[in-house]
């Protein structure tokens, strides 16, 4: 896979924590992994949006109550995901 060197501006506290967390491992590899995870999430969200458009085309608009319910589920999942204990490899 081709690599390209770039200059990034990152939050200083987050960068300090990342350096502390990855230790002697590659900072570039950690950032590359985070970018890959973020892109995967964006692709997934785009696929969900496409699926919702198709559902609306086939079955009409999704009721607002259903959308609100789904949004609450996503918020709960996000809150739960951020509160999970972190495992360290190795």
C-alpha positions in Angstrom: 0.0 0.0 0.0 1.4 3.4 -1.0 2.1 5.8 1.9 2.2 9.6 1.7 3.8 11.9 4.2 1.5 14.7 5.5 1.5 17.5 8.1 -1.4 17.4 10.5 -2.6 19.7 13.2 -4.0 17.8 16.2 -5.3 18.7 19.6 -2.2 18.8 21.9 -3.8 16.9 24.8 -5.1 14.2 22.5 -1.7 13.8 20.8 0.0 13.6 24.2 -2.4 10.8 25.3 -2.0 9.0 22.0 1.8 9.1 22.3 1.5 7.9 25.9 -0.9 5.1 24.8 1.1 3.8 21.8 4.4 4.1 23.5 7.3 2.9 21.3 4.9 1.8 18.6 4.4 3.9 15.5 2.4 7.1 15.9 1.8 7.1 12.2 0.4 3.6 12.4 -2.0 4.6 15.2 -3.2 7.6 13.3 -3.5 5.6 10.1 -5.6 3.0 11.9 -7.9 5.7 13.4 -8.4 7.2 9.9 -9.3 3.8 8.6 -11.8 3.2 11.3 -13.3 6.7 10.7 -13.6 6.1 7.0 -15.3 2.7 7.7 -17.8 4.5 9.9 -18.5 7.1 7.3 -19.0 4.4 4.6 -21.4 2.6 6.9 -23.4 5.7 7.7 -23.6 6.5 3.9 -24.9 2.9 3.3 -27.5 3.4 6.0 -28.6 6.7 4.4 -28.8 5.0 1.0 -30.9 2.2 2.5 -33.3 4.6 4.2 -33.7 6.5 0.9 -34.6 3.2 -0.8 -37.0 2.2 2.0 -38.7 5.6 1.6 -38.9 5.2 -2.1 -40.6 1.7 -1.7 -42.7 2.3 1.4 -43.1 6.1 1.8 -41.7 8.3 4.5 -40.4 6.8 7.8 -42.6 8.1 10.6 -40.9 10.7 12.8 -41.5 8.6 15.9 -39.5 5.7 14.3 -36.7 8.1 13.4 -36.6 9.5 17.0 -36.6 6.0 18.4 -33.7 5.0 16.1 -31.8 8.1 17.0 -32.1 7.3 20.7 -30.8 3.8 20.1 -27.8 5.2 18.3 -27.1 7.7 21.1 -27.3 4.9 23.7 -25.0 2.7 21.6 -22.5 5.6 21.2 -22.6 6.3 25.0 -22.2 2.6 25.7 -19.3 2.2 23.2 -17.4 5.1 24.7 -17.9 3.8 28.2 -16.5 0.3 27.5 -13.3 -0.7 29.1 -10.4 -0.5 26.7 -8.3 -3.6 26.0 -4.7 -3.4 25.2 -3.1 -5.8 22.7 -0.2 -7.8 23.8 
